[in-house]
Amino acid sequence: MFHFSRAAAFAAMALAAGPLAAEQGVTDDSIQFAQVAALEGPAAALGTGMRQGLLAAFEEANRAGGINGRSISLTSMDDGYEPDRSVTQTRSVIDSGDYLALVGPVGTPTTKATQPIATEANMPMIAPFTGAGFLRDSALQNVVNVRATYDAETQAWVDYLVDDLGLTDIAILFQDDGFGRVGLAGVEKALDARGMSLVAQGSYTRNTVAVKSALLDIRKAKPQAIVMVGAYKPLAEFIKLSRKMKMDPTFVTISFVGSKALAAELGPDGDGVIVSQVVPQPWDTNLAIVAEYQAALSALDASAEPGFVSLEGYVAGRLVVEGLRKAGADLTRDSFMTAMNTLGTIDLGGMTLTFGPGDNQGSEDVFLTRILSDGTFEAMHPGS
């Protein structure tokens, strides 16, 4: 395990910066990152979306001459959103010595399994696509988070449902694993603070769409709202089945769901579904970060459509680029992690990331959005 300070943790690497540089994913003209994420299966849109955004940011930097004459590249490996596969892939990345850092891993159960391995190996893990609290532990000097926590998202749900809509009967559907239980705990905590509790709960198995029994259990309580913690395919199935059964509660779900993929899966059944987000609207080009993201995405793939997941990947990529610039020409894992941990405040033009001593999470922002009948999203302004 990782029991010592950042300086001590990377001191040995610093001593060997010259001869080991090529073995840490750095050569005279390249910097290699690895992504271990779901690229196939029911959560594939999350891994591929993060990859697309990361590549857009990296290629943008490469077109501008790279970082100290080095181009940035990304190798993505599929873990199917399964912890065992993620462990295998992560170990292969570390053992190869070919990568400077891990970037954009996807999921709570997968990062729960891989973070200790990366930490023990002093391998940087940047911008995991999860709001799980354990990754915000100040002792984890090799982990840098971009997004707000799931607790912040679930708090925003309850604030809106209870304070704005005046609802009292709230149920939950959650994925039966570490991810789902983190969301469940966040909702229970927010309700408990108001002297309230869930009227019903149901769960489903990760990487399946077996949600009918959970729906039947929840339906008995006649909830006014159902909050959902899961991935887009099973949640879309749940909502579509609910509509068929003439259930019409307020549906609310989490940023991890993959908003664009959820809207596509739902079609007309998506009308009115609320999704919390941790990045701004990817269509709001009044924000510099969004305009730059759209331009970089189009340059990467002219047919690519903006979305919340790829915007988060782009923000993660921009954060990496800032860290590489600060690390300087003598680039090693040591200098990169030291740079990442001392970035302070970064203004990306409409989204600000702030890091500090004991604070490895850049953003606290949570935004509520609503899916419209045509599959687009509108920003919500609770309390206004």
C-alpha positions as YAML, in Angstrom:
chain: A
units: angstrom
residues:
- id: 1
  name: MET
  ca: [0.00, 0.00, 0.00]
- id: 2
  name: PHE
  ca: [0.92, 3.66, -0.37]
- id: 3
  name: HIS
  ca: [2.05, 4.85, 3.08]
- id: 4
  name: PHE
  ca: [4.43, 7.73, 2.43]
- id: 5
  name: SER
  ca: [4.39, 11.27, 1.07]
- id: 6
  name: ARG
  ca: [4.37, 12.37, -2.54]
- id: 7
  name: ALA
  ca: [8.00, 13.45, -2.38]
- id: 8
  name: ALA
  ca: [9.12, 10.15, -0.89]
- id: 9
  name: ALA
  ca: [6.85, 8.14, -3.14]
- id: 10
  name: PHE
  ca: [8.48, 9.39, -6.29]
- id: 11
  name: ALA
  ca: [12.03, 10.07, -5.09]
- id: 12
  name: ALA
  ca: [13.38, 6.79, -6.43]
- id: 13
  name: MET
  ca: [11.88, 7.51, -9.84]
- id: 14
  name: ALA
  ca: [13.40, 10.97, -9.87]
- id: 15
  name: LEU
  ca: [16.87, 9.55, -9.30]
- id: 16
  name: ALA
  ca: [16.44, 7.37, -12.36]
- id: 17
  name: ALA
  ca: [14.70, 9.91, -14.58]
- id: 18
  name: GLY
  ca: [17.17, 9.69, -17.45]
- id: 19
  name: PRO
  ca: [17.58, 5.97, -18.06]
- id: 20
  name: LEU
  ca: [14.02, 5.07, -17.13]
- id: 21
  name: ALA
  ca: [12.25, 7.81, -19.07]
- id: 22
  name: ALA
  ca: [11.51, 5.62, -22.08]
- id: 23
  name: GLU
  ca: [10.17, 2.96, -19.74]
- id: 24
  name: GLN
  ca: [7.69, 5.41, -18.22]
- id: 25
  name: GLY
  ca: [5.89, 6.13, -21.46]
- id: 26
  name: VAL
  ca: [8.12, 9.04, -22.42]
- id: 27
  name: THR
  ca: [10.55, 9.28, -25.33]
- id: 28
  name: ASP
  ca: [12.22, 12.25, -27.00]
- id: 29
  name: ASP
  ca: [9.18, 12.78, -29.22]
- id: 30
  name: SER
  ca: [6.20, 11.06, -27.55]
- id: 31
  name: ILE
  ca: [4.17, 10.69, -24.35]
- id: 32
  name: GLN
  ca: [2.02, 7.60, -24.00]
- id: 33
  name: PHE
  ca: [-1.10, 7.34, -21.81]
- id: 34
  name: ALA
  ca: [-3.30, 4.31, -21.18]
- id: 35
  name: GLN
  ca: [-7.05, 4.12, -20.67]
- id: 36
  name: VAL
  ca: [-8.67, 1.00, -19.19]
- id: 37
  name: ALA
  ca: [-12.44, 1.34, -19.57]
- id: 38
  name: ALA
  ca: [-15.63, -0.17, -20.94]
- id: 39
  name: LEU
  ca: [-15.37, -0.04, -24.72]
- id: 40
  name: GLU
  ca: [-17.89, -2.81, -25.40]
- id: 41
  name: GLY
  ca: [-21.07, -4.00, -23.67]
- id: 42
  name: PRO
  ca: [-23.89, -2.11, -21.89]
- id: 43
  name: ALA
  ca: [-21.57, 0.66, -20.64]
- id: 44
  name: ALA
  ca: [-19.53, 1.04, -23.84]
- id: 45
  name: ALA
  ca: [-20.71, 4.58, -24.59]
- id: 46
  name: LEU
  ca: [-19.02, 5.75, -21.39]
- id: 47
  name: GLY
  ca: [-15.55, 4.44, -22.19]
- id: 48
  name: THR
  ca: [-15.73, 5.39, -25.86]
- id: 49
  name: GLY
  ca: [-17.09, 8.84, -24.99]
- id: 50
  name: MET
  ca: [-14.26, 9.51, -22.55]
- id: 51
  name: ARG
  ca: [-11.77, 8.24, -25.13]
- id: 52
  name: GLN
  ca: [-13.19, 10.55, -27.80]
- id: 53
  name: GLY
  ca: [-12.90, 13.59, -25.55]
- id: 54
  name: LEU
  ca: [-9.39, 12.73, -24.41]
- id: 55
  name: LEU
  ca: [-8.25, 12.24, -27.99]
- id: 56
  name: ALA
  ca: [-9.82, 15.55, -29.02]
- id: 57
  name: ALA
  ca: [-7.80, 17.35, -26.33]
- id: 58
  name: PHE
  ca: [-4.58, 15.47, -27.06]
- id: 59
  name: GLU
  ca: [-4.80, 15.99, -30.82]
- id: 60
  name: GLU
  ca: [-5.53, 19.68, -30.22]
- id: 61
  name: ALA
  ca: [-2.28, 19.92, -28.24]
- id: 62
  name: ASN
  ca: [-0.40, 17.90, -30.87]
- id: 63
  name: ARG
  ca: [-1.54, 20.24, -33.66]
- id: 64
  name: ALA
  ca: [-0.08, 23.11, -31.65]
- id: 65
  name: GLY
  ca: [3.33, 21.41, -31.56]
- id: 66
  name: GLY
  ca: [2.81, 18.99, -28.68]
- id: 67
  name: ILE
  ca: [4.36, 19.44, -25.25]
- id: 68
  name: ASN
  ca: [8.04, 20.34, -25.34]
- id: 69
  name: GLY
  ca: [8.24, 18.78, -28.78]
- id: 70
  name: ARG
  ca: [6.53, 15.56, -27.74]
- id: 71
  name: SER
  ca: [3.21, 14.34, -29.16]
- id: 72
  name: ILE
  ca: [0.63, 12.80, -26.83]
- id: 73
  name: SER
  ca: [-0.90, 9.42, -27.64]
- id: 74
  name: LEU
  ca: [-3.55, 7.27, -25.98]
- id: 75
  name: THR
  ca: [-3.99, 3.51, -25.95]
- id: 76
  name: SER
  ca: [-7.44, 2.35, -24.81]
- id: 77
  name: MET
  ca: [-8.11, -1.16, -23.50]
- id: 78
  name: ASP
  ca: [-11.53, -2.73, -22.91]
- id: 79
  name: ASP
  ca: [-12.42, -4.03, -19.46]
- id: 80
  name: GLY
  ca: [-16.12, -4.57, -20.20]
- id: 81
  name: TYR
  ca: [-16.97, -2.68, -16.97]
- id: 82
  name: GLU
  ca: [-15.93, -5.78, -15.01]
- id: 83
  name: PRO
  ca: [-13.48, -5.46, -12.07]
- id: 84
  name: ASP
  ca: [-11.52, -8.66, -12.78]
- id: 85
  name: ARG
  ca: [-10.87, -7.66, -16.39]
- id: 86
  name: SER
  ca: [-9.98, -4.16, -15.29]
- id: 87
  name: VAL
  ca: [-7.42, -5.51, -12.84]
- id: 88
  name: THR
  ca: [-5.85, -7.66, -15.57]
- id: 89
  name: GLN
  ca: [-5.63, -4.77, -18.01]
- id: 90
  name: THR
  ca: [-4.32, -2.35, -15.39]
- id: 91
  name: ARG
  ca: [-1.61, -4.78, -14.31]
- id: 92
  name: SER
  ca: [-0.57, -5.19, -17.95]
- id: 93
  name: VAL
  ca: [-0.29, -1.40, -18.33]
- id: 94
  name: ILE
  ca: [1.84, -1.11, -15.20]
- id: 95
  name: ASP
  ca: [4.00, -4.15, -15.93]
- id: 96
  name: SER
  ca: [4.73, -3.01, -19.49]
- id: 97
  name: GLY
  ca: [6.43, 0.18, -18.34]
- id: 98
  name: ASP
  ca: [5.21, 1.75, -21.57]
- id: 99
  name: TYR
  ca: [2.85, 4.39, -20.15]
- id: 100
  name: LEU
  ca: [3.27, 7.59, -18.19]
- id: 101
  name: ALA
  ca: [-0.15, 7.35, -16.53]
- id: 102
  name: LEU
  ca: [-3.65, 5.91, -16.55]
- id: 103
  name: VAL
  ca: [-6.32, 8.37, -17.66]
- id: 104
  name: GLY
  ca: [-10.11, 8.22, -17.99]
- id: 105
  name: PRO
  ca: [-10.92, 4.86, -16.36]
- id: 106
  name: VAL
  ca: [-14.67, 4.27, -16.06]
- id: 107
  name: GLY
  ca: [-16.70, 3.08, -13.11]
- id: 108
  name: THR
  ca: [-16.81, 2.66, -9.34]
- id: 109
  name: PRO
  ca: [-16.48, -1.16, -9.11]
- id: 110
  name: THR
  ca: [-13.61, -1.18, -11.59]
- id: 111
  name: THR
  ca: [-11.64, 1.67, -10.02]
- id: 112
  name: LYS
  ca: [-12.29, 0.23, -6.56]
- id: 113
  name: ALA
  ca: [-10.38, -2.84, -7.76]
- id: 114
  name: THR
  ca: [-7.64, -1.05, -9.70]
- id: 115
  name: GLN
  ca: [-6.87, 2.05, -7.65]
- id: 116
  name: PRO
  ca: [-4.94, 0.14, -4.94]
- id: 117
  name: ILE
  ca: [-2.84, -1.54, -7.64]
- id: 118
  name: ALA
  ca: [-2.06, 1.78, -9.33]
- id: 119
  name: THR
  ca: [-1.31, 3.45, -5.99]
- id: 120
  name: GLU
  ca: [1.05, 0.68, -4.91]
- id: 121
  name: ALA
  ca: [2.91, 1.00, -8.22]
- id: 122
  name: ASN
  ca: [3.05, 4.83, -8.01]
- id: 123
  name: MET
  ca: [1.13, 4.94, -11.29]
- id: 124
  name: PRO
  ca: [-0.80, 8.20, -11.78]
- id: 125
  name: MET
  ca: [-4.56, 7.72, -12.24]
- id: 126
  name: ILE
  ca: [-6.11, 10.82, -13.76]
- id: 127
  name: ALA
  ca: [-9.80, 11.77, -14.15]
- id: 128
  name: PRO
  ca: [-11.64, 8.55, -13.34]
- id: 129
  name: PHE
  ca: [-15.23, 8.69, -14.64]
- id: 130
  name: THR
  ca: [-16.86, 8.12, -11.24]
- id: 131
  name: GLY
  ca: [-17.92, 10.26, -8.32]
- id: 132
  name: ALA
  ca: [-17.09, 7.64, -5.70]
- id: 133
  name: GLY
  ca: [-15.85, 9.12, -2.44]
- id: 134
  name: PHE
  ca: [-12.96, 6.71, -1.87]
- id: 135
  name: LEU
  ca: [-11.06, 8.26, -4.79]
- id: 136
  name: ARG
  ca: [-11.20, 11.64, -3.01]
- id: 137
  name: ASP
  ca: [-9.13, 10.35, -0.06]
- id: 138
  name: SER
  ca: [-6.39, 12.92, 0.50]
- id: 139
  name: ALA
  ca: [-3.92, 10.09, 1.13]
- id: 140
  name: LEU
  ca: [-4.18, 9.07, -2.55]
- id: 141
  name: GLN
  ca: [-1.41, 11.21, -3.96]
- id: 142
  name: ASN
  ca: [-1.47, 9.39, -7.32]
- id: 143
  name: VAL
  ca: [-5.19, 10.06, -8.02]
- id: 144
  name: VAL
  ca: [-6.51, 13.30, -9.54]
- id: 145
  name: ASN
  ca: [-10.28, 13.73, -9.97]
- id: 146
  name: VAL
  ca: [-12.14, 16.19, -12.19]
- id: 147
  name: ARG
  ca: [-15.82, 15.67, -11.40]
- id: 148
  name: ALA
  ca: [-18.07, 16.32, -8.41]
- id: 149
  name: THR
  ca: [-18.98, 13.42, -6.13]
- id: 150
  name: TYR
  ca: [-22.04, 11.20, -6.33]
- id: 151
  name: ASP
  ca: [-23.02, 12.55, -2.90]
- id: 152
  name: ALA
  ca: [-23.20, 16.02, -4.45]
- id: 153
  name: GLU
  ca: [-25.37, 14.72, -7.30]
- id: 154
  name: THR
  ca: [-27.77, 12.81, -5.07]
- id: 155
  name: GLN
  ca: [-28.04, 15.83, -2.76]
- id: 156
  name: ALA
  ca: [-29.03, 17.94, -5.77]
- id: 157
  name: TRP
  ca: [-31.74, 15.38, -6.64]
- id: 158
  name: VAL
  ca: [-33.28, 15.45, -3.19]
- id: 159
  name: ASP
  ca: [-33.07, 19.25, -2.98]
- id: 160
  name: TYR
  ca: [-35.02, 19.51, -6.23]
- id: 161
  name: LEU
  ca: [-37.58, 16.76, -5.60]
- id: 162
  name: VAL
  ca: [-38.36, 17.78, -2.03]
- id: 163
  name: ASP
  ca: [-37.73, 21.53, -1.92]
- id: 164
  name: ASP
  ca: [-38.82, 22.51, -5.44]
- id: 165
  name: LEU
  ca: [-41.49, 19.92, -6.23]
- id: 166
  name: GLY
  ca: [-42.66, 19.15, -2.68]
- id: 167
  name: LEU
  ca: [-42.52, 15.38, -3.20]
- id: 168
  name: THR
  ca: [-42.45, 13.00, -0.24]
- id: 169
  name: ASP
  ca: [-42.61, 9.49, -1.72]
- id: 170
  name: ILE
  ca: [-39.28, 8.69, -3.36]
- id: 171
  name: ALA
  ca: [-38.04, 5.27, -4.45]
- id: 172
  name: ILE
  ca: [-34.71, 4.13, -5.88]
- id: 173
  name: LEU
  ca: [-33.43, 1.69, -8.49]
- id: 174
  name: PHE
  ca: [-29.72, 0.98, -8.17]
- id: 175
  name: GLN
  ca: [-27.07, -1.23, -9.70]
- id: 176
  name: ASP
  ca: [-26.25, -3.96, -7.18]
- id: 177
  name: ASP
  ca: [-22.55, -3.20, -6.68]
- id: 178
  name: GLY
  ca: [-20.27, -0.58, -5.16]
- id: 179
  name: PHE
  ca: [-21.45, 2.10, -7.59]
- id: 180
  name: GLY
  ca: [-25.12, 1.57, -6.92]
- id: 181
  name: ARG
  ca: [-24.64, 1.36, -3.17]
- id: 182
  name: VAL
  ca: [-22.68, 4.63, -3.13]
- id: 183
  name: GLY
  ca: [-25.66, 6.28, -4.82]
- id: 184
  name: LEU
  ca: [-28.11, 4.57, -2.49]
- id: 185
  name: ALA
  ca: [-26.15, 5.82, 0.54]
- id: 186
  name: GLY
  ca: [-26.09, 9.37, -0.86]
- id: 187
  name: VAL
  ca: [-29.86, 9.43, -1.35]
- id: 188
  name: GLU
  ca: [-30.52, 7.96, 2.10]
- id: 189
  name: LYS
  ca: [-28.19, 10.52, 3.67]
- id: 190
  name: ALA
  ca: [-29.90, 13.44, 1.93]
- id: 191
  name: LEU
  ca: [-33.37, 12.18, 2.88]
- id: 192
  name: ASP
  ca: [-32.37, 11.39, 6.44]
- id: 193
  name: ALA
  ca: [-31.27, 14.99, 6.92]
- id: 194
  name: ARG
  ca: [-34.91, 15.92, 6.25]
- id: 195
  name: GLY
  ca: [-36.33, 13.22, 8.50]
- id: 196
  name: MET
  ca: [-37.42, 11.25, 5.42]
- id: 197
  name: SER
  ca: [-36.71, 7.78, 4.05]
- id: 198
  name: LEU
  ca: [-37.15, 5.88, 0.79]
- id: 199
  name: VAL
  ca: [-40.59, 4.35, 0.24]
- id: 200
  name: ALA
  ca: [-39.12, 1.50, -1.84]
- id: 201
  name: GLN
  ca: [-35.92, 0.26, -3.40]
- id: 202
  name: GLY
  ca: [-34.98, -2.23, -6.09]
- id: 203
  name: SER
  ca: [-31.73, -3.35, -7.68]
- id: 204
  name: TYR
  ca: [-30.39, -5.13, -10.74]
- id: 205
  name: THR
  ca: [-27.17, -6.96, -11.61]
- id: 206
  name: ARG
  ca: [-24.39, -4.99, -13.34]
- id: 207
  name: ASN
  ca: [-24.06, -5.56, -17.10]
- id: 208
  name: THR
  ca: [-27.62, -6.88, -17.38]
- id: 209
  name: VAL
  ca: [-30.98, -5.31, -18.19]
- id: 210
  name: ALA
  ca: [-32.85, -7.56, -15.74]
- id: 211
  name: VAL
  ca: [-34.86, -4.79, -14.08]
- id: 212
  name: LYS
  ca: [-38.45, -6.08, -14.21]
- id: 213
  name: SER
  ca: [-38.55, -7.65, -10.75]
- id: 214
  name: ALA
  ca: [-37.14, -4.45, -9.24]
- id: 215
  name: LEU
  ca: [-39.82, -2.47, -11.06]
- id: 216
  name: LEU
  ca: [-42.60, -4.69, -9.75]
- id: 217
  name: ASP
  ca: [-41.32, -4.27, -6.19]
- id: 218
  name: ILE
  ca: [-41.05, -0.50, -6.51]
- id: 219
  name: ARG
  ca: [-44.46, -0.14, -8.17]
- id: 220
  name: LYS
  ca: [-46.23, -1.41, -5.04]
- id: 221
  name: ALA
  ca: [-45.18, 1.73, -3.15]
- id: 222
  name: LYS
  ca: [-46.70, 4.07, -5.78]
- id: 223
  name: PRO
  ca: [-43.73, 6.48, -5.64]
- id: 224
  name: GLN
  ca: [-44.00, 10.07, -6.82]
- id: 225
  name: ALA
  ca: [-40.36, 9.97, -7.97]
- id: 226
  name: ILE
  ca: [-37.87, 7.23, -8.76]
- id: 227
  name: VAL
  ca: [-34.18, 8.07, -8.60]
- id: 228
  name: MET
  ca: [-31.85, 5.73, -10.47]
- id: 229
  name: VAL
  ca: [-28.17, 4.86, -10.12]
- id: 230
  name: GLY
  ca: [-26.97, 2.79, -13.05]
- id: 231
  name: ALA
  ca: [-25.89, 2.65, -16.69]
- id: 232
  name: TYR
  ca: [-27.96, 3.67, -19.69]
- id: 233
  name: LYS
  ca: [-29.19, 0.33, -21.06]
- id: 234
  name: PRO
  ca: [-30.78, -1.09, -17.88]
- id: 235
  name: LEU
  ca: [-32.17, 2.30, -16.87]
- id: 236
  name: ALA
  ca: [-33.70, 2.81, -20.30]
- id: 237
  name: GLU
  ca: [-35.30, -0.63, -20.03]
- id: 238
  name: PHE
  ca: [-36.66, 0.26, -16.59]
- id: 239
  name: ILE
  ca: [-38.18, 3.54, -17.77]
- id: 240
  name: LYS
  ca: [-39.71, 1.99, -20.89]
- id: 241
  name: LEU
  ca: [-41.27, -0.82, -18.84]
- id: 242
  name: SER
  ca: [-42.60, 1.74, -16.36]
- id: 243
  name: ARG
  ca: [-44.26, 3.69, -19.16]
- id: 244
  name: LYS
  ca: [-45.89, 0.51, -20.47]
- id: 245
  name: MET
  ca: [-47.26, -0.19, -17.00]
- id: 246
  name: LYS
  ca: [-48.73, 3.34, -16.92]
- id: 247
  name: MET
  ca: [-46.39, 4.41, -14.13]
- id: 248
  name: ASP
  ca: [-45.59, 8.10, -14.46]
- id: 249
  name: PRO
  ca: [-43.33, 9.20, -11.60]
- id: 250
  name: THR
  ca: [-40.62, 11.82, -11.94]
- id: 251
  name: PHE
  ca: [-37.52, 9.92, -13.10]
- id: 252
  name: VAL
  ca: [-34.10, 11.23, -12.04]
- id: 253
  name: THR
  ca: [-30.71, 9.69, -12.77]
- id: 254
  name: ILE
  ca: [-27.00, 10.27, -12.42]
- id: 255
  name: SER
  ca: [-24.29, 11.68, -14.70]
- id: 256
  name: PHE
  ca: [-22.60, 8.28, -14.99]
- id: 257
  name: VAL
  ca: [-25.62, 6.99, -16.89]
- id: 258
  name: GLY
  ca: [-24.32, 8.36, -20.21]
- id: 259
  name: SER
  ca: [-26.92, 11.01, -21.01]
- id: 260
  name: LYS
  ca: [-26.76, 10.97, -24.79]
- id: 261
  name: ALA
  ca: [-26.84, 7.16, -24.92]
- id: 262
  name: LEU
  ca: [-29.77, 7.10, -22.48]
- id: 263
  name: ALA
  ca: [-31.76, 9.58, -24.56]
- id: 264
  name: ALA
  ca: [-31.07, 7.54, -27.71]
- id: 265
  name: GLU
  ca: [-32.14, 4.28, -26.02]
- id: 266
  name: LEU
  ca: [-35.33, 5.86, -24.68]
- id: 267
  name: GLY
  ca: [-36.55, 7.72, -27.74]
- id: 268
  name: PRO
  ca: [-39.99, 9.26, -27.01]
- id: 269
  name: ASP
  ca: [-40.05, 7.58, -23.58]
- id: 270
  name: GLY
  ca: [-37.24, 9.88, -22.47]
- id: 271
  name: ASP
  ca: [-39.42, 12.97, -22.36]
- id: 272
  name: GLY
  ca: [-39.11, 14.57, -18.93]
- id: 273
  name: VAL
  ca: [-36.37, 12.35, -17.50]
- id: 274
  name: ILE
  ca: [-34.01, 14.40, -15.33]
- id: 275
  name: VAL
  ca: [-30.25, 13.78, -15.44]
- id: 276
  name: SER
  ca: [-27.69, 15.42, -13.17]
- id: 277
  name: GLN
  ca: [-24.48, 16.49, -14.88]
- id: 278
  name: VAL
  ca: [-20.98, 17.41, -13.73]
- id: 279
  name: VAL
  ca: [-19.93, 19.40, -16.80]
- id: 280
  name: PRO
  ca: [-21.70, 22.28, -18.58]
- id: 281
  name: GLN
  ca: [-24.07, 21.82, -21.51]
- id: 282
  name: PRO
  ca: [-21.89, 20.54, -24.40]
- id: 283
  name: TRP
  ca: [-23.92, 22.69, -26.82]
- id: 284
  name: ASP
  ca: [-23.44, 25.99, -24.96]
- id: 285
  name: THR
  ca: [-20.78, 27.59, -27.14]
- id: 286
  name: ASN
  ca: [-21.10, 30.84, -25.18]
- id: 287
  name: LEU
  ca: [-18.63, 29.11, -22.85]
- id: 288
  name: ALA
  ca: [-15.07, 29.14, -24.20]
- id: 289
  name: ILE
  ca: [-14.39, 25.60, -22.97]
- id: 290
  name: VAL
  ca: [-17.40, 24.29, -24.92]
- id: 291
  name: ALA
  ca: [-16.54, 26.18, -28.10]
- id: 292
  name: GLU
  ca: [-12.97, 24.86, -27.94]
- id: 293
  name: TYR
  ca: [-14.25, 21.35, -27.22]
- id: 294
  name: GLN
  ca: [-16.59, 21.43, -30.20]
- id: 295
  name: ALA
  ca: [-13.81, 22.64, -32.50]
- id: 296
  name: ALA
  ca: [-11.40, 19.96, -31.22]
- id: 297
  name: LEU
  ca: [-14.06, 17.26, -31.51]
- id: 298
  name: SER
  ca: [-14.87, 18.26, -35.08]
- id: 299
  name: ALA
  ca: [-11.17, 18.28, -35.99]
- id: 300
  name: LEU
  ca: [-10.85, 14.76, -34.57]
- id: 301
  name: ASP
  ca: [-13.99, 13.43, -36.28]
- id: 302
  name: ALA
  ca: [-16.17, 15.66, -38.43]
- id: 303
  name: SER
  ca: [-19.14, 13.35, -37.87]
- id: 304
  name: ALA
  ca: [-18.87, 13.34, -34.06]
- id: 305
  name: GLU
  ca: [-21.73, 14.86, -32.08]
- id: 306
  name: PRO
  ca: [-21.14, 16.72, -28.82]
- id: 307
  name: GLY
  ca: [-22.15, 15.02, -25.58]
- id: 308
  name: PHE
  ca: [-21.64, 15.23, -21.83]
- id: 309
  name: VAL
  ca: [-19.30, 12.23, -21.62]
- id: 310
  name: SER
  ca: [-16.93, 13.34, -24.36]
- id: 311
  name: LEU
  ca: [-16.93, 16.88, -22.93]
- id: 312
  name: GLU
  ca: [-15.82, 15.41, -19.61]
- id: 313
  name: GLY
  ca: [-13.12, 13.49, -21.47]
- id: 314
  name: TYR
  ca: [-12.01, 16.70, -23.17]
- id: 315
  name: VAL
  ca: [-11.82, 18.54, -19.84]
- id: 316
  name: ALA
  ca: [-9.77, 15.63, -18.47]
- id: 317
  name: GLY
  ca: [-7.47, 15.85, -21.49]
- id: 318
  name: ARG
  ca: [-7.03, 19.59, -21.04]
- id: 319
  name: LEU
  ca: [-6.16, 18.99, -17.38]
- id: 320
  name: VAL
  ca: [-3.52, 16.44, -18.41]
- id: 321
  name: VAL
  ca: [-2.05, 18.91, -20.90]
- id: 322
  name: GLU
  ca: [-1.78, 21.54, -18.15]
- id: 323
  name: GLY
  ca: [0.03, 19.04, -15.95]
- id: 324
  name: LEU
  ca: [2.44, 18.07, -18.73]
- id: 325
  name: ARG
  ca: [3.27, 21.72, -19.40]
- id: 326
  name: LYS
  ca: [3.94, 22.37, -15.74]
- id: 327
  name: ALA
  ca: [6.10, 19.22, -15.44]
- id: 328
  name: GLY
  ca: [8.53, 20.64, -18.00]
- id: 329
  name: ALA
  ca: [10.90, 19.00, -20.47]
- id: 330
  name: ASP
  ca: [12.39, 16.52, -17.96]
- id: 331
  name: LEU
  ca: [9.19, 14.46, -17.88]
- id: 332
  name: THR
  ca: [8.82, 11.42, -15.61]
- id: 333
  name: ARG
  ca: [5.97, 10.02, -13.57]
- id: 334
  name: ASP
  ca: [7.50, 11.81, -10.61]
- id: 335
  name: SER
  ca: [7.61, 15.24, -12.23]
- id: 336
  name: PHE
  ca: [4.17, 14.72, -13.80]
- id: 337
  name: MET
  ca: [2.48, 13.77, -10.52]
- id: 338
  name: THR
  ca: [4.21, 16.58, -8.66]
- id: 339
  name: ALA
  ca: [2.91, 18.99, -11.31]
- id: 340
  name: MET
  ca: [-0.62, 17.55, -11.18]
- id: 341
  name: ASN
  ca: [-0.71, 17.84, -7.41]
- id: 342
  name: THR
  ca: [0.38, 21.48, -7.44]
- id: 343
  name: LEU
  ca: [-1.78, 22.87, -10.26]
- id: 344
  name: GLY
  ca: [-3.86, 25.07, -7.96]
- id: 345
  name: THR
  ca: [-6.68, 26.78, -9.88]
- id: 346
  name: ILE
  ca: [-7.13, 26.28, -13.63]
- id: 347
  name: ASP
  ca: [-9.61, 28.42, -15.56]
- id: 348
  name: LEU
  ca: [-10.65, 26.52, -18.68]
- id: 349
  name: GLY
  ca: [-13.07, 29.21, -19.83]
- id: 350
  name: GLY
  ca: [-16.44, 28.48, -18.27]
- id: 351
  name: MET
  ca: [-15.28, 25.63, -16.07]
- id: 352
  name: THR
  ca: [-12.78, 26.16, -13.28]
- id: 353
  name: LEU
  ca: [-10.86, 23.35, -11.60]
- id: 354
  name: THR
  ca: [-9.31, 24.01, -8.19]
- id: 355
  name: PHE
  ca: [-6.88, 21.72, -6.42]
- id: 356
  name: GLY
  ca: [-5.08, 22.23, -3.13]
- id: 357
  name: PRO
  ca: [-3.36, 20.44, -0.24]
- id: 358
  name: GLY
  ca: [-5.43, 17.36, 0.58]
- id: 359
  name: ASP
  ca: [-7.91, 18.19, -2.21]
- id: 360
  name: ASN
  ca: [-7.58, 16.02, -5.32]
- id: 361
  name: GLN
  ca: [-10.98, 16.93, -6.81]
- id: 362
  name: GLY
  ca: [-11.11, 19.82, -9.26]
- id: 363
  name: SER
  ca: [-14.82, 20.60, -9.61]
- id: 364
  name: GLU
  ca: [-17.78, 20.73, -7.23]
- id: 365
  name: ASP
  ca: [-20.31, 21.68, -9.93]
- id: 366
  name: VAL
  ca: [-23.57, 19.77, -10.41]
- id: 367
  name: PHE
  ca: [-26.11, 20.79, -13.06]
- id: 368
  name: LEU
  ca: [-29.64, 19.41, -13.52]
- id: 369
  name: THR
  ca: [-30.86, 18.79, -17.07]
- id: 370
  name: ARG
  ca: [-34.08, 17.42, -18.55]
- id: 371
  name: ILE
  ca: [-34.49, 15.25, -21.65]
- id: 372
  name: LEU
  ca: [-37.00, 16.73, -24.09]
- id: 373
  name: SER
  ca: [-39.32, 14.84, -26.43]
- id: 374
  name: ASP
  ca: [-36.89, 15.17, -29.34]
- id: 375
  name: GLY
  ca: [-34.00, 13.67, -27.33]
- id: 376
  name: THR
  ca: [-32.24, 16.96, -26.68]
- id: 377
  name: PHE
  ca: [-31.47, 18.37, -23.23]
- id: 378
  name: GLU
  ca: [-32.53, 21.56, -21.52]
- id: 379
  name: ALA
  ca: [-30.79, 23.12, -18.56]
- id: 380
  name: MET
  ca: [-32.85, 23.30, -15.38]
- id: 381
  name: HIS
  ca: [-32.62, 26.07, -12.79]
- id: 382
  name: PRO
  ca: [-33.95, 24.69, -9.49]
- id: 383
  name: GLY
  ca: [-34.88, 27.24, -6.87]
- id: 384
  name: SER
  ca: [-35.15, 30.08, -9.37]
...
